[in-house]
Amino acid sequence: MEYCISDIHGHYSLFCRLLDKIKFGGGDKIYVLGDIIDKGPESVRLAKLLFSMPDAVCIAGNHEYDFLKYYRALLGQTSDYDEVLRTLQNYFTDGDLLDWDTVDRLDALPFYVERKKWIGVHAGIPVLPDGSLLPFERATPEQLVYDRKFKEPDVLPRGKCVLFGHTPVRYLTGKDEILFYPRTGSLRGSGNVADYCKIHLDMMTYQSGVLGCVALDTCQCFYVGEDRFLR
């Protein structure tokens, strides 16, 4: 089974609970669409876990991008790499766990992932007037990690389904649950990811206490968090 999630934001324990809930194991794969770090208490611990998992595919979000801008600015100010690492460790609440391997893994994160039926990106992809997506080679990293237009309900791209996070779903629906946009003519509740224009994944976990993922093979959603929400 393949799963997709976004905006975990350092909530290591919730993520582990979610893995337990979906019985994540041999042959499964999980795609993490950015914002692994910041806001939550265990950003580095979460990043190190994900980077140790051969069945986890991670991309950069705006929080990784901002961290890396800060990192590169530090490199431009000093040749003392030990001092750079000490400064970077102060960036996180669990920064004592940060090492150069984790920094390098963050620095190497791609900005999107593409598969046969779907594309994963953190914030969105610019949509051209004909409804097609701007080719990735023409998109800037800033568009892929910061864009706020893609969340709008009237932005319905043609082509592959796009999975994304970045903006909490609750800002659109008032609910902390994954939001699906069916294609015209497709059955609502379809289990085929290709039947959706886009799927919005940000649960605002750092405030809601809810973390969710979608199974890409069935479009079933799984949640962990507050009892009042979970079903």
Stockholm file with secondary structure:
# STOCKHOLM 1.0

chainA/1-231         MEYCISDIHGHYSLFCRLLDKIKFGGGDKIYVLGDIIDKGPESVRLAKLLFSMPDAVCIAGNHEYDFLKYYRALLGQTSDYDEVLRTLQNYFTDGDLLDWDTVDRLDALPFYVERKKWIGVHAGIPVLPDGSLLPFERATPEQLVYDRKFKEPDVLPRGKCVLFGHTPVRYLTGKDEILFYPRTGSLRGSGNVADYCKIHLDMMTYQSGVLGCVALDTCQCFYVGEDRFLR
#=GR chainA/1-231 SS CEEEECCCTTCHHHHHHHHHHTTCCTTCEEEECSCCSSSSSCHHHHHHHHHHCTTEEECCCHHHHHHHHHHHHHHTTCSCHHHHHHHHHTTSTTGGGCCHHHHHHHHTCCSEEECSSEEEESSCCCBCTTSCBCCGGGSCHHHHHHCCGGGSTTCCCSSSEEEECSSCTHHHHSSCSCEEEECTTSCTTCSCGGGEEEEECCCCHHHHCCEEEEETTTCCEEEESCTTTCC
#=GC SS_cons         CEEEECCCTTCHHHHHHHHHHTTCCTTCEEEECSCCSSSSSCHHHHHHHHHHCTTEEECCCHHHHHHHHHHHHHHTTCSCHHHHHHHHHTTSTTGGGCCHHHHHHHHTCCSEEECSSEEEESSCCCBCTTSCBCCGGGSCHHHHHHCCGGGSTTCCCSSSEEEECSSCTHHHHSSCSCEEEECTTSCTTCSCGGGEEEEECCCCHHHHCCEEEEETTTCCEEEESCTTTCC
//
